Amino acid sequence: MSLKRIRAAVAVLLLFLLLFPQQVMAEDVEQVKASLRVYPVKIEMPVEAGEGRSARINVENTAELPAEIIVYARDFIRDEQGNYTFYEPGERDISMSAASWLTLSPQEVELLPGQPCTVEVELSAPENAEPGGHYTMVFVEAAPKVKEQDIPAGPHIISNVRSGVLILGTVAGELHRLGSLESLTVPRFNFSRQVPVTVTFENEGNVHFDLAGLINFEDWQGRRVGSLSIAERTSLPDSRLEIRQVWEQTPLMGKFTASARVVSRDGEEWVENCSFWVLPLKEGSYLLGLVILLAGVWYMLTRKFQFRIERR
């Protein structure tokens, strides 16, 4: 056997030894997971400066093992796509923070399988609290309480789980509700039947908006050919919120108009429109091929018919 073949065989063997055991382990690893039911996921808490407001978070251990539950608040910032970055209270100077205003009880509790509990949330606004929105996220985190006899003998992973509850505090006073539907964006030309749609909402006030809506699509004759629902989102003060969706399986091709209607829970309404083309390359190539085929068949038939006439 040549040296080149020996090297190739050794390389294949090493690759097999490296990958195959990992695959077996990945399949054999047991997971011991916590499981929680936490509701509501969002709580609105209007409050006067210098006063307090209370609410409740319901928690249930839905796993098959007891769980250690801890409850804590976090500050956050959120980007235009709705992605959160969390911080310890006071770690960053966040003007809209309400994390330090909260009292949570209990902060630690043990729950048996199927056992519920209630977390009391008390929001106390300072005397000098600035009017407008102040926000925080309350996390409920569960770790499975595993006894020694319950630990799997083989490879295993013990996984925690946590759920977040968004606390929306609004301090009474000079409130400014100022929002606009900044844009409805669809690429001018779309070469597939999956069309990306972006709705951008601008909140220039000092309170949040709870938004929902609908995007309708019409063809060049004004007939509705599709729609997308905008599930409820929260737009925070002094921020932009991008709502990105995809219109799947559009009509084959043509010019279309998108119309976005966004409404707030308090009754405000915004509308924006735009036009675009759908020219799918895949379906277009099939259609072009069919046209060429039909043209070829037609040409052959007409030539054959003409040849018969000439022979007569």
Secondary structure by P-SEA (a helix, b strand, c coil): ccaaaaaaaaaaaaaaaacaaaaaaaaacccccccccccccbbbbbbcccccccbbbbbbbcccbbbbbbbbcccccccccbbbbbbcccccccccccccccccccccccccccbbbbbbbbbbbcccccccbbbbbbbbbbbbbcccccccccbbbbbbbbbbbbbbbbbccccccccccccccccccccccbbbbbbbbbbcccccccccbbbbbbcccccccccccccbbbbcccbbbbbbbbbccccccccbbbbbbbbcccbbbbbbbbbbbbbbaaaaaaaaaaaaaaaaaaaaaaaaaaaaaaac
